[in-house]
Amino acid sequence: MARARAVDRRLFLLLEIAARKLNRDADARLKSVAGVTSAQAAVLFLLARRGERRMGDIGEMLSLHPPAVTGLVNRMEALGLVTKMASPTDKRSAIVSLTEKGRALGDTADHVLRDLNTELERRLGEDDADMLHRVLTRLAVDF
């Protein structure tokens, strides 16, 4: 038997609102402890785990448009978290590397976000956290 549903459950809107609330909370926690935003932390994590990257690769992996990556990396470079240099093989492209300061703040940010994840899992419960992980992973990969 089919389950009755509202005609329009507004899933996108609910995801957007939840993401904004979580992002604001994460940013506040990250800024107070590590001095970085969640967007900056994502770049720090990427570079720490995968090594230096072209700016285009950062945008592709984090689903950011080129102007957003440029602004983000420029702000991070001004803070001494990353360095940016011209690619030796493609002068139109820049390579971004992590600095020691960026690595240290990335480690701090990692602890902050692990604590936030633990709190989310506790609030949701194991079954709902597992289901949400599956659904969000599918959305992130399939879209």
C-alpha angles and dihedrals in degrees: 000000000000118000116241112242136181110262091242117021091177094224093168093053092048091049090049094050093046091047092051093049093047092045092052091049093046092047092051092049094044094047093049095048107025103017093235137104125240090255091053090046090054090056091046091051092047094050093043092052101036105024128232116352140190113254090243090055091051090053093047094048094046095037094241129144117243096255090052091050091048093052093044095048092044091053090047091049090052088053091051094245097119140013124222126204136169114269111254090220101039119031090196090063132070128211118219122207133184120247123214089255089052091049092051094047090045089056090050091047090050090059091048093052093044088056090049091050091050090051092049092050091049092049094046098040125233098280096048092042090053092047092047091049091052093047096045091046090052091049092048093049101038100046 
